[in-house]
Amino acid sequence: MSKTVAGLRTNLLYTMPSVCVERARLVTEAYKMHESDPIVLRRAHALAHVLRNMTIYIQAGEIIVGNQASTPRAAPIFPEYSIDWISSEIDEFSQRPADQFVVSPEVKRELLEDVLPYWQGRTLYERARSSMPPEVWTAQEIGVISGRGNITSGDGHIIVDIPRVLAEGLESVISRAERKLEILHKTTHMNDMRSKAFLEGVLITCRAAIHFAQRYAEKAEQLAAATDDKQWRAELLQTAEVCRRVPQKPARSFQEAVQSAWFIHLITQIESNGHSFSLGRLDQYAFPYYRTDLESGHIDRSRALELLEQLWLKLFSVIKIRPWSHTRFGIGYPTYQNVTIGGQTPDGKDATNELSYIILETIRKTRLTQPNVSARYHSGTPDRFLFECARTIKLGFGMPAMKNDEIIIPALLEKGVHSDDAHNYAIVGCVEAAVPGKWGYRNTGMAFINLLKILELTYNDGSDPVTGNRLCPGRGKLTDFKTFEELFAAFHHQLAYYSWSHVSFDTYGDLALEELVPDTFCSALVDDCIGRGKTIKEGGAVYDIVSGLQSGVTNVANALMALKKIVFEDHSLTAEQVRSALASNFSGMEGEKVRQILLSAPKYGNDMEEVDGLAARVLNDYLEIIKPYRTTRDGRGPIGCNYAGSTSNISANVPLGQPVCATPDGRRAGEPIAEGVSNYHGTDTCGPTAVMRSATRLPTIKMLAQLLNLRLSPSTLSTDAGLWKLVSLLRGFQALKGWHVQFNVIDTKTLLAAQKNPEQYKDLVVRVAGYSALYVTLDKATQDDIIQRTTHEL
């Protein structure tokens, strides 16, 4: 890493995140100026007004330029999505348990007095909340569903068609929109009128994006004229030349390709308040520019590395502020921006190239939490690539996450994705697979559904023991069930009801998102929105398959197994003994005795077919229940328009455990539930291969994402021999058809020391769930959750 990049990195790491009011101010101005316009045009004018008037800057040493807010690591405010939480929480932003933000008195005053009053009664949250039936909202209040974030922060979870912009420029997008408008010019059909408004919005936003880049060209020229540093002047003049060209026109060089990709990615994040905007297969679409520059002598490997390092710094600089109710489900300032490397070509050949290796080196040198990096691998992946992945994983910050083509491509084909597209998949956000530039929002960004809470309701006759709410009448209490199958049938009954609630919550949110916050610029870069004259929310994307986030399947399997074996088969305990122990939170000698007996039952994560089979049965039942449900885009163009499964749950396993009382797996009240398809803490006693075998018994082919976390001892990867063992483990996982695996390689001693002296460990990075975070930015509950994970040896 160069001295310049190192300095920029240090400044970012030691900058306390703050709140920026500029976007909120400018969007409010634009909405007031365009009150009579259709919403899609108001949104387009709002983005254009922001891009033309927001503060821009170029820091000393930057060769990739473009900022999200007025200062580094500042979070813009998106008032059109939700505001109530801002006024109620703003005084606590800097004192949060985690994800703290500084708010200046001036920013606070402007938000509270000038911005927020206009948005009262106009926000996405208010529209979605007011339209939602009380029973659906109550399902969230009792902790079965957690989807408030979707209606306070919007969609995201998407990869736009960056390769097309690099190849053709935004001028090509403008030309396509203009041609479509010419065709529609004389029509008066209602749908065509809507299309015309959208296409006019495409022209407005794409031209504003080009102007945004031109502003940086002018800024670079101004700085060049003012500096006496010849080398810096030359860099600034080159930056100006690059920004004069891209993203308007096709990229000609590697620097232009990287800069153009960054501008496009940045603008989608300024437009919308969602997260998990991802860059797709960077090593594939940027490689031709790298190769051409390398062959012509225009660039060398070290220059390419520096450009990528600066791109990484820019991606890390992106930050968003959320309500605390949403933040606690993803602690650590994550934005879930993903870069995918490796994988296959459309004809099934290995796609690894030199840029794949340079990106791995970029990760090792920058050691940042963003972007998330996913490495695709398959039977034809070179061992050298897997070894370099292992070298990177060894450093302890959880990247790259490993994605298995041998199951993900078949899973996509099974869902109707065309072969070329399936082979071109990339990872969105944490672990979810999608087709770049063709897939709509939220392939796995639906609300969380807490399966363990549903089980708790099951053996309490449908009643929530915490609040007393009873939305779905049950079939008895724990002591009423005579057989295990009676209990499971009662669970299925509750699961069916709350799956309906889950989809309903998503549907009401989708309707409000379509009505109030259409994203014109993002839609312009997704096929076939321009061709159909529709935004993504109206059905413009080629594919539309959405997945919820099923959480707690491991705990449910363990709890069901304990009841099956100990109560219904071995009769080691009576149902009344278990009920009483759960009600007391395993207190006293008798409660602890019952808990130890429950803990003795077989546990998921140890290669035991019966308990693993229960986990698979639960997920299969859920997938069958949701199969008939359709999204709001059904019949409007996209392939799919249905729901799938995902076990990605970021750091939600901690708050999702809070409303759940003691459970028959031996877990105490309020404790975290298991994350993803990982084992529950301390219950995996047979090594990492056994955990992998358990995970691969689940119905992975039916999913859109699956998350498996493993923690390894640093000593096990301290030698090349240890790294090759990890390669062998990955090959075994590939053969077992596992979807995803990621690793924390860190010892408990270091984690405890960082808790005690956080100032000494400001750049300590850990893998939380499907994302990495600076350890000292996490709240203590999430830190403890990571500490409690089983450490494996190879």
Number of C-alpha atoms within 10 A of each C-alpha: 16 11 9 13 20 15 14 17 23 11 13 17 18 11 14 15 24 23 24 24 22 21 27 21 20 21 25 21 16 19 20 13 13 15 11 10 13 12 20 25 26 24 28 26 23 26 29 25 20 22 25 18 13 16 14 18 17 16 10 12 16 21 23 26 21 20 23 26 25 18 17 22 26 25 25 22 25 26 26 26 24 25 26 16 13 21 12 10 13 18 13 15 20 17 12 13 16 20 24 18 21 19 20 11 9 9 15 18 12 15 23 14 11 13 20 20 11 16 16 14 12 15 24 27 24 18 21 23 18 11 12 15 13 10 14 19 20 16 20 20 15 20 22 26 27 26 23 21 21 26 26 27 24 26 27 25 27 33 32 27 22 27 23 16 24 27 16 16 21 26 19 16 19 22 12 17 23 18 14 18 20 11 11 16 12 10 12 10 10 9 11 19 16 16 23 24 21 31 29 18 26 29 23 20 29 26 16 22 24 24 19 23 26 21 21 22 22 17 17 25 18 15 16 22 11 10 12 10 9 10 11 17 19 12 16 26 19 18 25 23 18 25 27 19 19 28 31 25 19 21 25 17 21 24 24 24 27 23 27 29 24 22 23 25 20 18 21 23 19 20 25 24 23 26 23 25 25 27 26 30 26 21 22 21 17 22 17 16 18 24 17 15 18 16 10 10 9 12 17 14 13 12 13 21 19 18 21 24 25 25 22 24 22 25 23 23 25 24 22 25 25 22 20 20 14 18 18 23 19 28 27 24 24 27 26 26 28 29 25 28 29 28 27 23 14 15 9 14 13 17 18 22 14 13 23 23 18 18 22 21 20 23 25 19 16 18 19 24 29 25 29 31 29 27 26 27 25 21 13 13 18 13 14 11 20 23 18 17 23 23 21 21 24 27 19 23 28 30 30 23 25 26 32 24 25 18 19 28 21 16 21 23 16 14 19 13 21 13 15 15 17 25 23 20 25 30 31 33 34 28 34 28 24 32 26 26 24 25 27 32 26 26 28 31 29 28 24 27 29 27 28 27 23 26 26 25 27 28 23 21 19 25 19 23 16 11 10 10 16 18 18 18 15 18 20 16 20 19 14 15 17 12 13 17 12 14 23 18 13 23 22 19 18 24 24 18 15 22 21 15 22 26 22 18 27 22 18 20 27 21 19 21 23 18 15 19 22 25 26 31 28 27 29 32 26 24 21 23 27 27 16 17 26 27 28 30 24 21 25 27 29 20 27 27 25 24 25 27 27 25 28 29 28 30 27 28 24 30 26 23 27 24 25 20 17 20 21 19 13 11 12 14 17 16 20 14 16 23 20 16 23 22 16 16 20 24 16 10 9 13 18 15 14 21 24 13 16 26 18 13 20 22 26 32 28 23 23 16 15 14 26 25 18 22 27 22 16 21 23 16 13 19 18 11 16 19 11 9 16 17 20 19 23 16 12 15 19 21 19 20 20 20 24 23 26 29 29 29 31 25 23 27 24 23 21 30 24 14 20 28 22 22 28 26 26 24 25 19 18 17 19 24 28 25 31 29 31 26 29 25 17 10 17 21 14 12 17 22 18 17 23 28 22 26 33 21 19 22 17 23 21 19 25 27 30 28 26 25 23 22 22 22 19 19 14 18 22 13 13 13 11 18 22 17 17 23 20 15 16 24 19 15 21 21 14 17 21 29 27 30 24 24 24 27 23 24 16 14 9 13 21 14 12 18 18 12 12 16 10 12 17 15 19 21 22 24 25 26 28 28 30 27 24 22 26 24 21 21 17 14 14 24 20 15 19 20 19 13 22 19 20 18 13 15
